[in-house]
Amino acid sequence: MSREILRVPVGFQHPKDDEGEYIAGGHRKPLRYTDEALKTAYQVYENVSEGSPVSPIFSTADELRDWLVAQGFSREQALEFCAVGHIPSFVFRTLS
């Protein structure tokens, strides 16, 4: 996988270092200790490394889907991504 949809609280701020860069994986501990009932929003994270956000936070799955379409996903791809919650960056196929 290379992208996943995480449930986050509205207004969640992924931790940053002193230079203002996202700290890879910095979201894990704060989200682990956040009440699930507060995780009402959606955000796309890359997860090839420890993970950092690659989208704004969206209040609804519909807003996220519309953003994905605006980023170049087909509507069908966006619907599938939202339904499954993760998407690979690429797939290898061997030629016979």
Residue pairs with C-beta under 8 A, 6 or more apart in sequence:
1 47
1 86
1 87
1 88
1 89
2 46
2 47
2 48
2 87
2 88
2 89
2 90
3 44
3 45
3 46
3 47
3 54
3 81
3 86
3 87
3 89
4 44
4 45
4 47
4 51
4 85
4 86
4 87
5 42
5 43
5 44
5 45
5 64
5 81
5 82
5 85
5 86
6 27
6 31
6 42
6 43
6 44
6 45
7 36
7 39
7 40
7 41
7 42
8 27
8 31
8 39
8 41
8 42
8 43
8 57
9 34
9 38
9 39
9 40
9 41
10 40
10 41
10 57
10 59
11 57
12 27
12 30
12 31
12 41
12 43
12 57
14 22
14 23
14 26
14 27
14 52
14 53
15 22
15 23
15 26
15 27
15 30
16 22
16 23
16 26
17 23
22 52
22 53
23 52
24 49
24 50
24 51
24 52
25 49
25 50
25 51
25 52
26 52
27 45
27 51
27 52
27 53
28 50
28 51
31 39
40 59
41 57
41 58
41 59
42 57
42 58
42 59
42 60
42 61
42 63
42 64
43 53
43 55
43 56
43 57
43 58
44 53
44 54
44 55
44 64
44 68
45 51
45 52
45 53
45 54
46 52
46 54
47 86
48 89
55 64
55 67
56 67
58 64
58 67
61 82
64 82
65 75
65 78
65 79
65 82
66 78
68 77
68 78
68 81
68 82
69 75
69 78
73 81
77 87
80 87
81 87
